[in-house]
Amino acid sequence: MSEVESMNAEFIERIELKIAYLERANNDLSEVVYRQQQEIDALRAELAALNGKMEATMTEQTVYTLEQEKPPHY
C-alpha cells in the first residue's frame, strides 16, 4: 500500500469515527429530548388538574343551614 493510500485510509477512518461519535451523540440527545417532553406533558396535565381544582374551589359556594353556621363570637 502506498503512502497516499495509507493516508487516505487513515483519513476515511477518522471521518468514520467522527460520524459514529456524532450519531451516538445525536441518539443520546434525542432520548433526552423525548424524556423531557414526557415530563413536560405530565406536568402540564398535573397543572391543568390543579387549576381545575382551584377554580372549582373558588367558584364553589357552601350553603350552610342555620344549625351548621357558627355564631360570630366563635
C-alpha positions in Angstrom: 0.0 0.0 0.0 1.4 3.4 -0.9 1.8 6.3 1.4 -1.1 8.2 -0.2 -3.4 5.2 0.1 -2.4 4.8 3.8 -3.1 8.5 4.4 -6.5 8.2 2.6 -7.4 5.1 4.7 -6.5 7.0 7.9 -8.5 10.0 6.8 -11.5 7.9 6.0 -11.2 6.0 9.3 -11.1 9.4 11.2 -14.2 10.5 9.3 -16.0 7.3 10.1 -15.1 7.6 13.8 -16.4 11.2 13.9 -19.6 10.1 12.2 -20.1 7.3 14.7 -19.5 9.7 17.6 -22.0 12.2 16.1 -24.6 9.5 15.5 -24.3 8.4 19.2 -24.4 11.9 20.5 -27.5 12.6 18.3 -29.2 9.5 19.7 -28.4 10.4 23.3 -29.7 13.9 22.8 -32.9 12.6 21.1 -33.6 10.4 24.1 -33.1 13.3 26.5 -35.5 15.5 24.5 -38.1 12.6 24.4 -37.9 12.2 28.2 -38.1 15.9 28.7 -41.2 16.1 26.5 -42.8 13.3 28.5 -42.1 15.1 31.7 -43.5 18.4 30.3 -46.7 16.6 29.2 -47.1 15.1 32.7 -46.5 18.5 34.4 -49.0 20.2 32.1 -51.6 17.6 32.9 -50.9 18.0 36.6 -51.1 21.8 36.3 -54.4 21.5 34.4 -55.8 19.3 37.1 -54.7 21.6 39.9 -56.1 24.6 38.0 -59.4 22.8 37.7 -59.5 22.0 41.4 -58.6 25.6 42.3 -61.3 27.1 40.0 -63.8 24.6 41.5 -62.9 25.6 45.0 -63.1 29.3 44.2 -66.4 29.1 42.5 -67.9 26.6 44.9 -70.1 28.3 47.5 -71.0 26.4 50.5 -74.5 26.9 51.8 -74.9 26.5 55.5 -78.1 25.9 57.3 -78.7 27.9 60.5 -77.8 24.9 62.6 -74.4 24.5 60.8 -73.5 28.1 60.9 -71.3 29.2 63.8 -72.2 32.2 65.8 -69.9 35.2 65.1 -68.2 35.0 68.5 -66.8 31.5 67.8 
